[in-house]
Amino acid sequence: MQRTEQKTVDGVTDILCDICGTSVVPSALRAHQDNLDEFIDYGVLQASFGYGSAQDGTSVHVDLCEPCFMQLNEHVAVLKSAHEKSKGHP
């Protein structure tokens, strides 16, 4: 025999880009999903700094929509290119 009882459980109902504030979840999916805990189709920038780091104890988690992720990725490419040039790499 199974005993049941009604429980209240929190679930993810939307995921917003931490840069522009738009939802990273397609509207059709958001309308038909009760819980987005398993949704993984978006960009994430995450870092945790530990002992010995100038940022010791700092954790960063940024959720990104596709356009903001691509802008960030372009910026990283520019930084990488500048760094390589400063080190004498072509």
N, C-alpha and C positions, 0 to 999 in steps of 0.2 A: 504494500500500500504506500502511495506517495502522499505526503502531507504538503500542502502548498499554503503560501501566505503571500500577500501582496507586499512588494518591497519597492522602495524608491531608490533608483540608481541614477547617478549623474552620468551623462554621456556628452561627447563633443557634438555640438550642433552646427558649428561653422568654424572655419580657420581663416583668420584675417592676416593679410600681409602686414608685417611690422613697419614697412616703409610707407606704402601708399594707402593702406587701410582697406583695400578691396578684398573680397572673398577669394580664396585660392580654390574653392570648390565650385565646379560647374553648377549653375542654377538648377538644371534638370536633376542632377544627383542630390543636391541639397533638398529638393522638394520631395524626394522619394526615399530618403535615408533617415532613419530615426537616430542613428548613432554613427558618427564619423571617426570613431576611435581607430579604425584600421585604414583610413584614407592616407595615402603616402605620396600622391602625385603632385608634389610641390617642392620648392627649394627650401633648404634649411642651412643656415650658417651657425655652426656650434663650436664652442671652444671652452675648455676648462683648464685653468692654469694652476699649477701645483707648486710645491715647495721649491724655493730657489728662484722662482720667476719674479720679475718686478710686479706682476699682476697676481701674485700668490693668493689663492682663494677666490679669484674672480671666475665666474661662469657666465657665458653669453649664449643665448639661444635666440635666433632671429628666423621667423617664418617669412618666406618670400613667394610672391606670385611670379609667374613666368616672366613677364616684362621686367620687373625689378631685378629678378635673378640675372637676366641677360645683361642688364645695364651694369650690375655689379661685376659680372664676369668680364665685360669689356673693360671696366676700370682695372681689374686685376691684370688683364693682359697689358694695359698701358704701364702699370707699375712694374710688371715683370720686365718689359722691354727697357724701361728706364734703368732698372737695376742692372740688367745685362750690359747696357751701354756704359754705365758707370764702372763696371768691372772690366771693361775692355773687350767684351764679347760682341761680335757683329750682330 
